[in-house]
Every structure is written in C-alpha cells, then in structure tokens.
C-alpha cells in the first residue's frame, strides 16, 4: 500500500465525516479558483488545455455528474475564442466561466439562460469573482409553449445576431427536452450560427438535432468520441417570428431538477 493511501485510510478513521467534507469542499474551491485565475490571466491556456486540465476544473466546480465533457468544453472554448457576435448559452455552469474567459478576450458577450435561481446566483458569483463582466446569466423559468417546455428568455433585452449557441440545457427530463431552442430563439440566430448540442449519446438529443436540421434544411454534424455532441449550423436567415409561452397553470412548477 502506498504512503498516500495509508494516510488517506488513517484520515478516514480519525477525522469526523463533517470535517472531511469541509476539507474536501475547501480543496475543490482552491483548485477551481487557482486554475481559473491562471486562465483568466492568460486565456490562451484554455485553448491548449488538456483533458486533465478540464478534469481538474470539473473537480473544482464540484458537479462532475452533470458537467460537460472535456471534448465538448474544448470545442466550446475554441468556438468562443473566434471573432464573432454574441454567444447564447442554454443552461449555465462551468461552461459559462470558461466560455466567458475566452469570449471577453475576443470582445464577445455571453448570454446564459438558467431556470434554477440558486444555481444562477452561484454562477454569477463566480463570474464576479474572476471579473467577467461581459457574461450575463438570466434566471429564466421553464414555461409551457404548447408541446414543450423551454426557457422564458428576455427577448426584448437580448441582442440580435447570436452566431454561437452552447446548448447544455434545459435538463433532459424536461418535456420536449431542448427542442425549444429553435422555435423560441430563431429570430435571434444569425445566418451561419453554430449550435453545439451536448449529450448526443441520448436519443432525445439525437432526435432534437435531427429535427433542427430538417427545419433548417441542413444536416447535423457529429463530434466527440467518449462523450458525443452534435453541431447544427444555421445556413440561411431564419424566419423572423417566434413562439410565445402559454400562461402557466395555477399552482404548477414546470422547472426541471437535473443540475
């Protein structure tokens, strides 16, 4: 048995569980903030990040079960670092921070939609901590559009011409899944907009990507090996109308819970 394993085993026996949790939480936070500070200081680090770098960030963020894969994060970062217009993110979390770092360097705004108020505040707090003031996290509840639930975005406040969409929400258990992006946001998507859809190993996301591609007259592009994701590109100007949410039924709470 290695010395490190012996010490860990001894600590488990001697240190009360609540204190072990406290130490682990402190360690996660230290890893996250130290790594983010380095990348905030030199965003080029993110463009050359290795899988183990993303793994360390995922550990520090503390939401490994639902955090995006290294392949997806790497593609999102590369896309956000390019010249372009505003970026739309569906769902928020570690991706918000990493995309925000490189987007600010490229002079691009990031607008994130998040249905969970406490989660939205956590992400905002981390954005403030590292000084990312070009990223906006809007708390947008999930509403009924007739056939699917999706975010209620502040369309009148949002810029036109999003040319990158990072789609990792709403939760997969939401009725309609992530299908609402195109019908609700199409008036805001620029020709050539790249939509990066995570969790493409799931049948629901595969169906959504195929549906978007049919509506746009294009084909979905598959990426990733260990954790597949899909890219759909808007080839022409989308129709300038939109779908408005139905009034929620009294006493209902359509918000998902997967975070």
Secondary structure, DSSP 8 states (H G I E B T S, - for coil): --HHHHHHHHHHHHS-HHHHHHHHHHHHHHHHHHHHHHHHH-THHHHT--HHHHHHHHHHHT-TTTS--HHHHHHHHHHHHSS-S-EEEES-SHHHHHHHHHHHHTT--EEEEES-HHHHHHHHHHHHHTT-TTEEEEE--EEE-SS-EEE---TTTS-S-EEEEEE--S-TTSTTTTTHHHHHHGGGEEEEEEEEE--TTSHHHHHHHHHHHHHHTS--EEE-SSS-EEEEE--S---S---------TT--------
